[in-house]
Amino acid sequence: MTDPALHPFVKGHGAENDFVILPDPENHLILTPEEVARLCDRRTGLGADGILRAVRCAADPEAITMTDAEWFMDYRNPDGGLGAMCGNGLLLLARYLVDVGLHRPGALLIATRAGTRRVHVPDDHTGPVTIDMGRPCLSGAGGIEVTAAGRTWPAVHVDMGNPHAVVFLEDTALAEDLRTAPTVTPAAAYPHGATVEFVAARGPHHLQLRVHERGVGETRACGTGACAAVAAARAHQPSPPLAVHYAADLPGGRLHIVVRPSGAIDLTGPAVITAQGTVHLTQPSDSKLPMGAARTWAQRGSGESETGPFRGSRAEHAQG
Ligand SMILES: N[C@@H](CCC[C@H](N)C(=O)O)C(=O)O
């Protein structure tokens, strides 16, 4: 590299939920919130719903103990905030690792801040990718309400490794213009904010949804959001004796969700690489992140998600 501030990137999407991947195997990048916001900006940057830094677990203090996985997905929201889990981002990152030969196709384990996830990538460069998302947790606070378009609805608290508030409506158009963020109450139920799903049933196992993502705004699709919607739709049903298949239609495309008898959820969706190149970063890329700087999330401890004891957590997967 002649210019030390020029860094390779890959751009892609899953159901039009788009991301910039920054390969950083040896953990040399310093990604400030400002840098992330600039990269995600659709006019002055590359444009994306989030940044996925691909780093080897062994090189990153946040992931160094997650020895079951080789790669860590360091996910950042466009507002610069850290995210624990991103379904569509993980589909894309897995596709990238296989396509560039950093991992064999088939089963791979990728570490996230919500724990290690098992992903299956077909050996064909184009086919859909599947993630074992673990078991959702619905034991969060009750009495949640969401206000949008001047109306207030009850919502279901779902933890998919990241926090969701799921609202069921007759028609998702009732949420109107989601450029204004919905209000979720009580705020104390979501100390780190929430992604809100507006969901309409289209058939027994067919949902339509729009999503306002924490730290992003309305997105064309959200993998954890689709899983949260299915989990909320099944909130009062026992675990099925056989796997149950759902289709979730979002503005950017369809995601497939399977609820297994164990209660664990599989997410299947497209993962499409659209571009690659180099981008100017404002921070030098040749200095390591100091060990102490990345401790905030690691100190939460294994098996702990942002909002509580998510059951597909690092601890459970590491044991399995
Ligand atoms: N688009 C993602 C979710 C990304 C994280 C979210 N914005 C958060 O703050 O938790 C998905 O596909 O799951």
The ligand as a Gaussian input file, in Angstrom:
#p B3LYP/6-31G(d) Opt

LIG

0 1
 N      -29.491000      -4.913000      10.189000
 C      -29.214000      -5.797000      11.230000
 C      -29.259000      -5.261000      12.647000
 C      -28.107000      -4.281000      12.895000
 C      -27.938000      -3.864000      14.352000
 C      -28.981000      -2.890000      14.836000
 N      -28.946000      -1.657000      14.111000
 C      -28.734000      -2.660000      16.342000
 O      -28.357000      -1.553000      16.749000
 O      -28.917000      -3.621000      17.121000
 C      -29.777000      -7.180000      11.058000
 O      -29.894000      -7.598000       9.897000
 O      -30.007000      -7.888000      12.040000

